[in-house]
Amino acid sequence: MATPLESRRIVIAGASSLLGVELKSLLEESRFAASDFRLVDEETVAGILTEAGGEPAVIQPVEEDSFNKAWLVFFAGSPAFSKRNIELARRSGARIVDLSGEFVGQAEAQIWLPKFDGLASSAFRLDASVFAIPSAPAEIIARLRVALRSLKLSALTAVAFQPVSSSAGKAGIEELEAQTGQLLSFQSLGKQVFDAQVAFTLLDRFGVASNQSLQSSLGILRREVRSCLRNETPFPALQLLHAPVYYGTTVTACAFLDRSVDPSEITKTCASAGFSITADDAAPSNISSAGETSLQLSAPQADPSASGAWWFWSAADNLRLPAANAVKLAENLLE
């Protein structure tokens, strides 16, 4: 006889995306390894042969019955893909977990992070029908904000650096790789994805002909952070920049705290909020955080030119962290 987990159908919508692949891998290593997996995605990638639960599987296009009998639906593709298919998923009666950012901030969507509601001003509800998992930079900023609450925080500014794997997935990685080779060999640049030079370049926007938008991503980031913080004030000022790297997100932040605060107290409160404090000789980076589910944070640095100002530097895996959080949520929904 099938066990309850074996009889639960899990649909990964956006299964071919980098985030979808990471999510499937973690689910297969979890308590859900024996579940009935269904993989769906855009029509342009339908038909790709992969595996799920140790068995061959083909990614299917979304059809009328794609979500039938599903217990849980994960949206791991683009926001537009999630928006087009949410109604079909709702009709199935399944619980929905969104990692695309499309539903964050909507009244029906419950934001969720592990062990965060004890830090935030209000508890997370597990009886919601739609959940939103924040991105890695949003989690960094939200946890830093609540950590500093007790230290008389008067202002917080954060700049997140977005890798091409978050901006445009596999296509973004391929264009960054191609541009790097083209620049080193003095060839003309291909700009089909970003309509801009993204190799060796920091940007606050892509070209006007690009389907990718840093401003749209920044809007999602702001909604994610606001949903995590609820009515906490002051709300952090945020910026999002393109970084010419393949994977991993980094965040730099400046906080104005009580002038009498001790650096050890700052470090302690950040650790209690979920950060892994790195040694002085091991600065966090997109490389050091690869494959990790922790939020790496270097020891805070005082700014001698501004009284009460402290600088923070943090890094996290932009794919593994939210995917791992989504799996933890699913495990909580079993209880």
Secondary structure as UniProt FT lines:
FT   TURN            4..7
FT   STRAND          9..13
FT   TURN            14..16
FT   HELIX           18..28
FT   TURN            31..34
FT   STRAND          36..41
FT   HELIX           43..45
FT   TURN            46..47
FT   STRAND          49..52
FT   TURN            53..54
FT   STRAND          55..58
FT   STRAND          60..61
FT   TURN            64..69
FT   STRAND          70..75
FT   HELIX           79..91
FT   TURN            92..93
FT   STRAND          95..98
FT   TURN            104..105
FT   TURN            107..108
FT   STRAND          109..111
FT   TURN            114..115
FT   TURN            117..119
FT   STRAND          130..132
FT   HELIX           136..147
FT   HELIX           149..151
FT   STRAND          155..162
FT   HELIX           164..184
FT   TURN            185..186
FT   TURN            192..194
FT   TURN            199..200
FT   TURN            208..209
FT   HELIX           214..229
FT   TURN            230..231
FT   STRAND          237..242
FT   STRAND          249..256
FT   TURN            259..260
FT   HELIX           263..272
FT   TURN            273..274
FT   STRAND          275..277
FT   TURN            280..281
FT   TURN            286..291
FT   STRAND          295..297
FT   STRAND          301..302
FT   TURN            304..305
FT   TURN            307..308
FT   STRAND          309..316
FT   TURN            318..319
FT   HELIX           320..334
//
